[in-house]
Amino acid sequence: MDAWAPRVHVSLAVNDYDHVRDLCTGSVPVTGVALTVLNHPVEEIFFRFARHREWDVSELSMAKYCALRGSGDDSLTAIPVFPSRLFRHSAIFIREDGPADDPAALRGGRIGVPEWTQTATVYARDLLESDHGVRLEDVTWVQAGTHEPGRVEGIPFEPPAGIRIERRPDTTLGDLLTAGEVDAVIAAHPLRDTGRIRRLFTDPEEVERAYFARTGVFPIMHVIVLRAVLHDRHPWVAMNLMTAFEEAKRRGLERAAEVNASRIPVPWQAAHTERVRRLFGGDFWPYGIEPNRTTLDAFLRMCRRQGLTTNPLTAEDLFAPEVHDHYRV
């Protein structure tokens, strides 16, 4: 963009992450863009954007975005920027007297989820099926709010043939588990500690590390999306945004690795960051399609199997054409 050209006004809603902080404060500018940033909790961002499209660019659930694209909805496009990534073995809860470290025991049981289209539940259902033989069709799935009754799917969804989903708007997942009405719960938000609930896996980090070593999948939870009307008018915004997100992330990872001063208030943070770097490689939080090809392909397979996408998708189908590759010097 020419230095004297007027900037395009763009609104962005994103959670308050350290690795996007410098973009949000303006320390990292987006070339050609006058950015208005709104920081909200992710649940509020997803709900308001899905219902009303209140801003131009948004953090969004990866599963919900794939479901929209897979249904033929082209009102959004994305850039391969992934602000939230988490392994989800630790998101499966059972009662204290439940089958600890024995996921296969859930076969034929009842499992609660807050939404079928929640990204965390997609990954957890797949690992139960792929690694432990708990087929989707062998479970009665019970949908309810994690902590509050009345939660519903964030986007319209009909389960595929053979999948049983029981809606329980009258109660919560924690209450269902405690009362013995479900055998396990998958939830991104940890269930409240009542003294009667525990995680399925005694050492989630151990099984998550083994999962990554075996599969190469580092689960992507959220993605950055643009309204198509913005992209159609100003296609260059996609790459300029991605470049700025990359720089903000680079600065955040530098803070995490800082050994001279404790930039993040966690003991041994720099040493932990170095251990992660050895396990994952130099850039352990990669953006872009190619560095995430294994995870993206695996997730799209999960979405197809679980009925979130009725049409087959490739990783390239998800993202604006301008960000499929990057120039090299």
N, C-alpha and C positions, 0 to 999 in steps of 0.2 A: 504494500500500500504506500502511496505517496505520503510524505510526512505531513503535508498540508491538507490531505483529504479528510473530510469529516468521518468520525468514527461511528460504527454501527452500535447502537445501544442494545445490549443483550442482558437478560436476567438469568441468573443461575441459582438453583437451590441444591445444596449439598450439606452433608453432615459435617460437623466440626472436627475434621481429621488433621493431624499434624502434617501429613504429607500433601495436603492441599492448602495449608494455611497461608503460604506465601502468595499463592494465586488469589486467595480471598482478600488478603490485606492490600493487594496491589503491588507488593514487592516484586512479584513476577507479573508483568503486564501481558495482556493478550493483544498482539499486534492488530491494529485496526479496529479494536473493540473497546467500547466504554461499558465495563462490566458492573452490574449490580448484583451483589451476592447476598443470598438469604441462607442463613444457617438454621436448620430445623432438625429435630430427630427424624430418623429415616422413615418411621411409620407415618409421620405427618406428611413428609415429602411425597411418599408413594401415594398416599390416599388423596391428597389435594391435586397432585399432578394427574393421576389416573382419572379422577372425576372431572376436573375443571381445566386442566392444562394452564395453570395460573402463571407459569413462567416459560421462558424460551428453551432453556437447557436444564436438565434435571438428572440427579442421581436416581436410578430406578432398579428395582429387583431384576436380576438377570433372567429369572424364570418367567416373570410376567412379560418382560420385553420379548423373549423368544416366543412366548405364547401368542402375543399380538402379531409378530412377524409371520409366525407359522400359520396364522389364520388368514393371512393376506392383507392385514392392516399395515398400510404404508404411511401412516400419519406421523411416524417417528423414524429417525435413523440414529445410529450410534457411532461413537468413536471408541476404539479399543483401549479405554481407560477404565481401570477397575479399582475403585476406591476401597472396597471391602472384600477381603478374602479370608475364609476361615475353614478349617477342617471341621467336619460335623459329626465325628464319632462321639464327641463330648455332648452332643445335643440330644442324645437318646436317654430317657429317664425311665426307671422302673421303681417299684416299691422296694423298701428295705429288704423284704423277704423274697424278692423276685430273682430271676435267673442271672445273677451277676456273671459277666464275661461269657455268657452262653446265648448269643443272639439267635441261634437256630431254635431255641426253645420258644421263640415268639411265633413260630410257624403255626398257623391255625388259630391265632389269638386275635385280640382287638388292640389296635394301636391308634392313639389320638394324635391329631395334627391340627395346627391353627388354621392352615389353608393348604389345599392340595398344591396350589401354585406358588407357595413360598419356596424360595430357592433352597433353603436349608433342608426342607423336607424332601426335595428332589434328590439331593445328594445322599441323604440318610436312607431313603427307601432303596436307592440303587445299591448302596454298600450292603444293606441287609439281604437284598436279592442276589447280587453278584458274588458276594464273598461268603454268604452264610445260608443260602438256599431258601430264604424267606420270600417266596414269590408274592407279587402284588395280589394275585387272585386268591391266595391262601389266607389273607388277612381281611378282617372287617375294619375299615378305616373310619374313625369317628372324628368329625370336625367340630371344634369348639374354640372359644377364645382361650388364650393362655392364662390370663389373670382376670379377665372380665367376660361375662356372658355376652352373647349377641354378635360375636365376630362373624363376618361373612367373607366370601372370596372377594379379593380386590378387583378381579376381572371376571366376566362371565366364563363359566367352565362347566362342561358336561363330562363326566368320567367315561372312559372307554368301556366297551363291552367286557363284562366279567369282573369289573372292579366295583366293590361295594363300599359306598360312602354314606355313613349315617350322620345326619346333621343334628347337633345338640346346642341350639342357641340359648337354652335355659340354664346352662351351667358352664364350668370351666374345666380345662384339661387337668389342672391340679386336683380339683375335687373329684373328677372321674377316676383318676389314678388312685388317690387315697381311698376312695370308696370301693375299689376293686372292680369298677365297671369297664376299665381298660387295663391291659397288661403292661403297656408301655406308652410313652409319649415322646414324640419328636417335636422339639421347640427350640427356635433360635434364642428366645429369652429363657434363661434358666428358670425352672419351676421354683417357687418359694420353698425354702428349707423348713419343712414341718417336722423333721426328725424321722419321717416315715418314707422319704423319697431319696433315691441315690441315682447316680449315673449307671448306665448299663455296663460300661467299661470301667474297671477299677483304675486303670492308668490310661486315660484317653490319649495322652501325648505319645505314648509308646506305640499304640496301634495306628495312630495317625502318621507317625514317622515311617512305620513299616508300609502303610498304604501308599505313601508318596514314593518310597523307594521302589515299590513294586509296579506302580501304575504311571508315575510321572505326573499325576493330576494334583494340582494345587487349586482347590475349589474357588471359583469366582462367585461372589455373592451379588455384587452390584456393578452396574455399568453406567456410563454417562451417555445420555440420549439428547438429541436435538429435535425440536419440532420440525417437521418436513417443510413447513412454510418458511422457516428461517433458512434452512439448508438450500431450498430451491432459489431463494433470492440472493443468498451470499454463500455459495459453496465453499469459498476459501476459509470461512469461519471454522469449519471442522478441523482442518490441519493446524490452524493457528491456535485453537483451543488445545489440541492435543500436545503441541509443542510446549505450551505454557504449563499444562498439567505435568509433563515430563520434567520440566525444570523445577517445579515446586516439589515433586517427589524426590528428585536428586538432592535437594537441600534438606528435605526431611530425613532421608537416609543418612546424610552426613551428620545430622544432629544425633541420630540413634547410635552412630559409631563413635561419637566424640569421647576421647579419653582424657582430655585436659580439664574438662568441666562437665558436671552431670547435667546435661541439657534435658534429660528425661528422668523424672524422679523415681527410678526403679534401681535397686542395687544390682550391680554387675550387668547393667544394661549394655554397655559396650562389649563386654565379653560374650554375652548372649547373642548380640548382633553378629559378632564374628563367627560364632558356632553356626548360626543360621546361614551365613554366607558360604561357609564350607560345605554345608549340606545342599543348598539350593543353587549355588553358583554366584557369580559376581553381582548380578542384578537379581536379587531374590524377590522383587515385586515388579515383574516386567509388565509393561504396556505393549500394545501392538498385537497384530494377529499372529505372526509367525512364532514369536517366543512363547505364545500361549496355545499353539495349535493342538497339542495333545489334550489340554484341558477343555478347549472349546469343542473339539470333535467328540470327546467323551460326554460332555454335557448335552450336546444336541442329540446324541444317541439316547441319553436318559430321558430327555423331553419327549422324544418320539415314542419310546417304550411306555411312558407314563401318561400319554394322551394329551400333553400340553401343546404339541404341534401336530397337526394333521397332515401338513405338507412337509416333505423333506427339506431341510435347510443345510447349507454349508456355512462355514465361518464367514466367508466373504459376503453372504447374503445379509449378515447382521449389520455391516458397517458401511459408512459412506465411502463411495469409490475413491475419494481423494486421500483416504488414509490407509488404503490397502498396501502401500509401499512408501518408502521414504527415500529422499535423494541421498546419494553417497558422494563424498569428496575424496 
